[in-house]
Amino acid sequence: MELRHLRYFVAVAEELHFGRAAMRLSMAQPPLSQQIRRLEAEIGAPLFSRTKRRVELTAAGRALLPEAQRLLARAEHAVRTAQRASRGESGRLAVGLVPSAGLELLPRVLRAWLARFPRVELEPRLMYPEQQVEALRTGVVQAGLLRPPVDDPDVVVEPILREPLVAALPQRHRLGRRPCVRLAELRNDTLIAFPRRVAPRYYDHFVDLCRRDGFRPRIVEQSASIPTNLGLVAAGLGVALLPAAVRVLHRRGVVYRPLAPPEHVEMALAWLADETPPIVAAFLDVVRAVARGAAASGVPAALR
């Protein structure tokens, strides 16, 4: 028995007229009648009682109709599910992200994603760049939002945003009333930073910036949590250099001041070079669109 035979049967059963059923199926009536007879022969029982004036379902036909309708509905659902999956419109996607990506960029991406792909479950997972690379390799996540650079030939890294850095200062800091601060003016301050083990390249980038301005920073490696480190800043234990997205966190006792001249860090997409299933390609497109929208407005996404 083929699905097309059930489709023919349901059309005749619902129309109770071979001519109307044939029109509905876009086929001639004689072939339809032949297919129904073949189905009856396969089942071993008549499905319709035919007279010159009317067509009626037999007991076997009445029993078959709801089952056939359910089977056809399930088949159509299966086809639609496969089609959505082929377009990246269904399933589940795990995405790694560094902490600062969750402050401003991720909410925008989530809104755009849910508007386009409401049937896809997006699962954000907090991970540092090195962790994301390993997670991509093992399939724990399928895409990532991280801070470059990443030295792995199997991982594609595509920068999407340049975010200005800001200095997070205690409210009573000597530079707290300035509209901006120079990095060299922080040479005598303790710099509160993420532990190097969780983001070594990011850590080294800040050290290099300070050395370029003529000093070696006095770094206290604290928590890998942005809110925790801001709490240490509020307590007056030091200052922190963070992406401008951090300004969405209004922490009492902390003021944010841009650097002059500006310094930037990049946010990038990451995925496996040899594996871009439709659902991942769809995610990449959504993130790119969000980033382009921010760039077109003339305001970095982290500051909007």
C-alpha positions in Angstrom: 0.0 0.0 0.0 1.3 3.4 -1.0 0.5 6.8 0.5 -0.9 7.9 -2.9 -3.5 5.1 -2.6 -4.5 6.4 0.8 -4.6 10.0 -0.6 -6.9 8.8 -3.5 -9.2 7.0 -1.0 -9.5 9.9 1.4 -10.4 12.3 -1.5 -13.2 10.0 -2.7 -14.3 9.3 0.9 -14.5 13.0 1.7 -16.2 14.0 -1.6 -18.3 10.8 -2.0 -18.1 11.5 -5.7 -15.5 10.1 -8.0 -15.7 13.0 -10.4 -15.2 15.7 -7.8 -12.4 13.7 -6.2 -10.6 13.4 -9.5 -10.8 17.1 -10.0 -9.5 17.7 -6.5 -6.6 15.4 -7.3 -5.9 16.9 -10.7 -6.3 13.5 -12.4 -8.8 11.8 -14.7 -11.7 9.8 -13.2 -11.0 6.4 -14.9 -7.4 6.1 -13.4 -8.8 7.1 -10.0 -11.4 4.4 -10.1 -8.7 1.9 -11.1 -6.5 2.9 -8.2 -9.4 2.6 -5.7 -10.1 -0.9 -7.0 -6.5 -1.9 -6.6 -6.6 -0.6 -3.0 -9.7 -2.6 -2.3 -8.1 -5.7 -3.8 -5.1 -5.3 -1.6 -7.2 -4.8 1.5 -9.5 -7.6 0.5 -12.8 -5.7 1.1 -14.8 -3.1 -0.8 -14.4 0.4 0.6 -17.2 2.0 -1.3 -20.8 1.1 -2.2 -21.3 2.4 -5.7 -24.6 3.1 -7.6 -25.4 5.3 -10.5 -26.6 8.0 -8.2 -24.4 7.8 -5.1 -21.2 6.6 -3.5 -21.2 5.5 0.1 -18.5 4.2 2.4 -18.8 0.6 3.4 -18.0 -0.6 7.0 -14.4 -1.2 5.9 -14.3 2.2 4.3 -15.6 3.9 7.5 -13.0 2.1 9.6 -10.2 3.0 7.2 -11.0 6.7 6.7 -9.8 8.2 10.1 -6.7 6.0 10.1 -5.9 7.1 6.6 -6.4 10.7 7.5 -4.1 10.4 10.5 -1.4 8.7 8.4 -1.5 11.3 5.7 -1.4 14.1 8.3 1.7 12.5 9.9 3.4 12.0 6.5 2.8 15.7 5.7 4.1 16.7 9.1 7.2 14.6 8.5 7.8 16.3 5.2 7.4 19.8 6.6 9.7 18.9 9.5 12.4 17.7 7.1 12.0 20.8 5.0 12.2 23.1 8.0 15.4 21.3 9.1 16.9 21.6 5.7 16.4 25.4 5.9 17.7 25.6 9.5 14.2 26.4 10.8 13.8 23.6 13.4 15.9 21.7 15.9 18.2 22.9 18.7 21.3 25.0 18.5 23.9 25.3 21.4 26.0 28.5 21.2 29.0 29.3 23.3 29.5 32.9 24.4 32.0 35.0 26.4 30.4 36.9 29.3 30.4 40.3 27.7 28.5 38.9 24.6 25.6 38.2 27.0 25.2 41.8 28.1 24.1 43.5 24.9 24.7 41.5 21.7 23.0 38.3 22.7 19.7 39.9 23.6 19.5 41.5 20.2 20.4 38.2 18.5 17.8 36.3 20.5 15.1 38.8 19.5 16.0 38.5 15.8 16.3 34.7 16.0 13.0 34.1 17.7 11.3 36.4 15.1 12.7 34.3 12.3 13.0 30.8 13.8 10.5 30.3 16.6 10.7 26.5 16.3 14.5 26.4 16.9 15.6 26.2 20.5 18.7 28.4 21.1 20.8 27.3 24.1 23.4 29.9 25.1 26.3 28.5 27.1 28.8 30.7 28.9 32.4 29.8 27.8 35.7 31.4 27.3 37.4 31.3 23.9 39.6 28.3 24.6 36.6 26.4 26.0 34.6 27.3 23.0 37.1 25.9 20.6 37.1 22.6 22.5 33.3 22.6 22.6 33.1 23.2 18.9 35.4 20.3 18.2 33.5 17.9 20.4 30.0 19.0 19.3 29.0 20.5 22.6 28.2 23.8 20.8 27.7 24.4 17.1 28.7 28.1 17.0 30.3 30.6 19.3 30.6 34.3 20.1 34.1 35.0 21.3 37.1 37.4 21.4 39.7 36.7 18.8 42.4 35.7 18.1 41.9 31.9 17.9 44.8 29.8 16.6 43.0 26.7 15.3 42.9 25.8 11.6 39.7 23.9 12.0 37.7 26.8 13.4 36.5 29.7 11.3 36.7 33.0 13.2 34.8 36.0 11.6 35.0 39.3 13.4 31.6 41.1 13.5 32.0 44.0 15.9 34.7 46.3 17.2 33.8 47.5 20.7 35.4 50.4 22.5 36.9 49.7 25.9 35.9 51.6 28.9 37.6 52.1 32.3 35.4 51.0 35.2 36.4 53.2 38.1 35.3 53.5 41.7 32.9 56.4 42.0 35.3 58.4 44.2 38.3 57.7 41.9 40.5 60.7 41.2 39.6 60.5 37.5 35.9 59.7 38.0 34.7 63.2 37.1 36.6 63.2 33.8 34.7 62.7 30.5 37.4 60.3 29.5 40.7 59.0 30.7 44.0 58.1 29.2 45.3 54.6 29.7 48.6 55.9 31.0 46.8 57.7 33.8 45.9 54.3 35.3 49.6 53.2 35.6 49.5 53.5 39.5 46.1 51.7 39.8 45.6 48.1 40.5 44.0 46.5 37.4 41.3 43.9 38.2 41.2 41.3 35.4 39.9 37.9 34.6 42.3 35.1 35.5 44.7 34.5 32.6 43.9 30.8 32.6 40.4 31.4 31.4 41.2 33.9 28.6 44.9 34.1 28.1 44.9 36.0 24.8 42.3 38.5 26.1 44.5 39.0 29.2 47.6 39.4 27.2 45.9 42.0 25.0 45.4 44.3 28.0 48.9 43.8 29.1 50.2 44.7 25.7 48.0 47.9 25.6 49.5 49.0 28.9 53.1 48.3 27.8 52.5 50.2 24.6 51.6 53.2 26.8 54.9 52.8 28.8 54.0 50.9 31.9 53.5 47.4 33.2 50.1 47.0 34.9 49.8 45.8 38.4 47.2 43.1 37.8 45.1 41.3 40.4 43.5 38.3 38.9 40.1 38.0 40.4 36.8 36.3 39.4 35.9 35.4 35.9 32.5 37.0 36.6 32.0 40.6 35.3 29.5 41.5 38.1 31.9 40.2 40.8 34.8 42.2 39.4 32.6 45.3 39.3 31.8 44.7 42.9 35.5 44.8 43.6 35.8 48.1 41.7 32.9 49.5 43.7 34.7 48.6 46.9 37.7 50.6 45.7 40.1 47.7 45.3 41.1 48.7 41.8 40.0 49.5 38.3 38.9 47.4 35.3 39.1 47.6 31.5 36.0 46.2 29.9 34.1 46.3 26.6 31.6 49.1 26.5 28.7 46.6 26.6 29.3 46.5 30.4 27.6 49.9 30.7 24.3 48.2 30.7 25.2 47.0 34.2 24.4 49.9 36.4 26.5 49.1 39.5 26.3 51.5 42.4 29.7 52.9 43.2 31.1 52.4 39.7 31.5 54.9 36.9 32.5 54.1 33.3 34.7 56.4 31.3 35.8 55.9 27.7 39.5 55.8 26.9 41.2 58.6 25.0 42.5 57.8 22.4 39.9 54.9 22.0 41.0 51.3 22.3 38.9 48.5 20.9 38.4 44.8 21.2 36.7 42.6 18.6 33.7 40.2 18.9 33.7 37.3 16.5 31.6 34.4 15.3 33.2 31.0 15.4 32.3 27.6 13.9 33.9 24.5 12.5 35.4 25.1 9.1 34.2 21.8 7.6 30.8 21.6 9.1 28.1 24.3 8.5 24.7 22.6 8.7 21.7 24.8 7.8 20.8 25.6 11.4 24.3 27.0 12.0 24.3 28.9 8.7 21.0 30.4 9.7 22.5 31.5 13.0 25.5 33.1 11.4 23.2 35.0 9.0 21.1 36.4 11.9 24.2 37.5 13.9 25.7 39.2 10.8 22.4 41.0 10.2 22.3 42.2 13.8 25.9 43.4 13.5 25.2 45.1 10.2 22.2 46.9 11.6 24.3 48.3 14.4 27.0 49.4 12.0 24.5 51.0 9.7 23.2 53.1 12.5 26.6 54.5 13.1 26.6 53.4 16.7 28.4 50.2 17.9 25.9 47.7 19.2 27.5 47.7 22.6 26.6 51.4 23.0 23.0 51.4 21.8 
